[in-house]
Amino acid sequence: MVTAFILINTERKRVQETAEALHKIKGITEVYSVAGQYDLVAIIRVKSNEDVAGLVTGNLLKMEGIQRTETLMAFASYSQYDLERLFSVGQDS
């Protein structure tokens, strides 16, 4: 499983609308409205790096309201939650 964090700047009046649209995209598991330099953070969990690339270039870059993105690819997880196990239920390895 590949995890990526997409840092997103949106048009001011479209933050909530953009967050709701992002949340409907398959592969985006969470969307957060945040304070600071960015408006939203979307978490992507997919099978491959190619899936991340397709999601970002095929969906996010074409969405109305998104002005800029920055993609951070996760190398390792240091979490109290076993998300890999939860997200792999029913998937073939």
N, C-alpha and C positions, 0 to 999 in steps of 0.2 A: 504494500500500500504506500502510495506517495502522498505526502501532505505538503501543501503550499499555503502561504499567507499572502493575500493580495491586499495591498494598501491602496486605498482609492480616494481620489479627490472628485467631488461631484459639483454640479451647479448648486448654489446655495438653497434654492427653493425646491430642489429635487432629491434631497438626502433620503427622506423616508420612502418616496416612490422608488428610488433606485435600490434601496435596501430590500424592499418587498419583491422587486423584480429579480434581484440576484438570488434571493432565497428560493425561488421557484426553479432555478437551474439545477439540473441533475449534476451531482458532483460537488456542489457547494453545500456544505453541511451546516455552516453557521455564518451569520452576518452580524457584525457588531457596529453600532454607532459609537464613535470614540471622540475624545477631546485631543487637541494637539494639531500637528501638521496635516493629518489626514482626517477625512470625514467618516470613512467606513473601513472595516477590515473584514474580508471574506475569507473563510477557511475552506480550502478545497481538499477533499480526500478521494483519490482515484487510484486506479491500478497502475498507471505508468506515467512517465514524464511526458510522453506523447499526448496522453489524455489531458494533462495540465496545459500543454501548449495549445491543443485544440480548443479547450474551454476558454482560455484567455483570448486567443486570436479569433476564434470563431464566434464567441458570444460577447465577452466583456468589451472588447475594442469597438464593437458595433452598437453598443447600447447608448441610447439617448441619455444625456445627463452626466455621463462619466467623462471627466476632463483629462484625468491622468491616473495611471496605475503604476505600482511597483510590486514586483513579484519576488517573494522570498521563499526559497525551497528549503524544507526541513531536512536535515541530515540525520538527526537522532531525536528521540523523545525522552524527556525526563519528567514523567508524570506519575501521579498516584493512581491514575485510571488506566486500565488496559484497553485503550481504544482500538488497537489493532484487532484484538480478539472480538470485540463487539461489532466492528464493521466487517469482519470476515465471515460472519455467520451466513451459511448458505452459499458462499462463493467457493468455486473450485480453485485450488492453488495452482 
